[in-house]
């Protein structure tokens, strides 16, 4: 079977590539990596409308779907642009209430799913919730947590089932410990919860985590493809 991008998707890819060529030049990317503060790029990425491409309009997105998200991930990796806040937020946004997701995609604060990036996405055995919804536990290597203001936290309830809870990073009892990675375009952190009051989300956790995990796998693959493409071009040159 022959599969090709549509004309609209080709135009999207070309436009994003041109934009990144202007706003994510190597000198700027190096500066953001050395300073550890990619806020300049993130703000511009939101303002120009790229941040919400590929997500449903009813949660504040620009429309499109997983393919547009994959094209974005591939392009960001091709330029080694800071992508953790975007990746984490587009994985978290479909799990959030619509009004909260809209605020995230408009740039009011990034979000992340509090799962260990080194383990299968659906595992939720490191945070527990008591009968009142208070969360206790620690999650290592959470992608984008260092840049996030909101966290979607999978936690085991008292009856052993898994639920999703919304937590604000500045809530009492939340501690975010940034990790320094070899690749400065990526940001991750360990997150600890000490009796944190979480807002239980009205969503079926297992299904939502499975879906998010599949989307994460596609975006990681697209990211790897973009980085590989850039390295191949550099090697050939």
Helices and strands as residue ranges (DSSP letters): H 7-23, H 26-35, H 39-47, G 57-59, H 66-78, H 84-93, H 98-105, E 110-113, E 127-129, E 134-143, E 148-156, E 162-168, E 174-179, E 188-197, E 199-200, H 205-236
